[in-house]
Amino acid sequence: AWAATRPGGYDALAAFKGPVLIASGAQDPLCPPALQQRMAAAQPAAHWREIKRCGHFVPLEASGQLNNALRFWLNEAVYTTP
């Protein structure tokens, strides 16, 4: 109940100056794609990776896909950013 009623963190996400990866499940019932897109829009420098055939628990449901997304993000986004 707390998580469903807590305030969003969009302002904090927008103000964050470090690298951001948003990795989310395409079939997440708790944070559906519309909310994931809103998070990505709040931080224009963020990289969003939607994990297909995955729900809310991305590390448990799709660890290989998440690892690939993290590896790509670290190699391409984080280490090449000045």
N, C-alpha and C positions, 0 to 999 in steps of 0.2 A: 504494500500500500504506500509506503514512504516513497519508493522509487517512482511510482506512478503519479505522485502529487508534488514531488520536489520541483523547484524552479529549474528551468533549462540552463545550460552552461554556455549558451551561444555568445554572450558578451565576453566571457573569459576566453573562449576559443578564439574569438575575433581579435582579442588583445594579445594573445600569445605570439611571441616573436621567434620561437624555435621551429624546427621542422616538424611537420605533422603528417602522420599516415592515419587515415580512417579506413579500417578494414572491417567490413560488415557483411552479414549474411543476406542473401537475396530473399530468403523466405523467413526473415526475422519477424515474429509476431509482436515482439515487445518494442522494437525499434524498426519499423517498416521503412522501405526505401525512401519514402517521402521525407521522413525525419533524417535519414542518412544524407540525403541531398541537401537538406537545410543545414546540417552540420558542415558539409563541404562548402556550401555557399557562405557560411559565416566566416570561414578562414580561406580566402582565395589562394593562399600559398599551399594549402593542404593537398595531399594526394589521396584520392579516394579509390579504393579497390573493393568492388562488390564481389563476394565469393558466391558463385552459383551453387545451387542445390545445398544451401547451408542456412541454418536458423540463427538463433541468438548466441549460441556457444561456439563461436568460430574456432578457438584453439582446440576444442574437443572434437568438433564435427568435421573439421577440414584442416587439420594441422599441416599437411603437406602444401595445400594451396596457400595457407597463411604464411608458411615459411618462404614460399616462392615470392609472395607479395612483399614480404619484409626484405628479402634479399634484393629484389629489384629496386625497392625504394631506397635501401641503404646505398646500393651501388650507383644508381642513377640520380636520385634526388638529393640525398644528404651529402654524399662525398663529392658531388660535382657542383654544389652550391657554394658560391664565394662567401 
